[in-house]
Amino acid sequence: MTIAHEEAVIDAAAVDAIFAEARTANSFAGEVSEEQAQAIYELTKFGPTAFNSQPLRVTYVRSDEARAKLVETLSPGNKAKTASAPLVAVLSYDTAWHEQWDKFLPVYSAPKAMYDANPEFTATTGNNNAHLQAGYFILAVRSLGFAAGPMTGADFAAIDAEFFPAGDQKSFLVVNIGQPGPDAFGEAKPKFAYEDVVRTV
């Protein structure tokens, strides 16, 4: 039992499943239903983003044809586990996320003008907040009892060309999802202590 277990408002089993005992899996088994795939997003969407912008877009890759094309874009060490995972998600951000302002923040539209005037700022904000949502996505996967295998070892330009040729989305992460398979976990890697990374000023 750690201080995190003692202070959390969720029970110790949930702390372990989502945080303390959760590990990145390198092999997968089982199935992920459409309902479970939807539930992952339904949890992810509640995490905060700037101006409630929610720029994350999720592409679930299920068909054999799409899976084969995705696997070809991955680094060698990521190919086999992605080919066999029950479900794979490509996470991207909507490059025109600010154009939906009337949907995500209709009561306060004044800030939209600064994004309209600055495409680079728009892209940075979309990218940053989608990465924030990617963290929520991984925690959502874990909260449903699955293991997640997030990967940045990929040719994301090739993924974009294959899956988002119109340029309306920019990918940044591939996530394998499923129950842990045989030898899914290597030796646990060390984590930094509180004293190593936190200071109070």
Sequence and secondary structure as in RCSB ss.txt:
>XXXX:A:sequence
MTIAHEEAVIDAAAVDAIFAEARTANSFAGEVSEEQAQAIYELTKFGPTAFNSQPLRVTYVRSDEARAKLVETLS
PGNKAKTASAPLVAVLSYDTAWHEQWDKFLPVYSAPKAMYDANPEFTATTGNNNAHLQAGYFILAVRSLGFAAGP
MTGADFAAIDAEFFPAGDQKSFLVVNIGQPGPDAFGEAKPKFAYEDVVRTV
>XXXX:A:secstr
  HHHHH SS HHHHIIIIIS    SSEES   HHHHHHHHHHHTTS  GGG   EEEEEE SHHHHHHHHHTB 
HHHHHHHHH SEEEEEEEETTGGGGHHHH TT  TTHHHHHT HHHHHHHHHHHHHHHHHHHHHHHHHTT EEEE
E  B HHHHHHHH TTSSEEEEEEEEEEEE TT   S      HHHH    
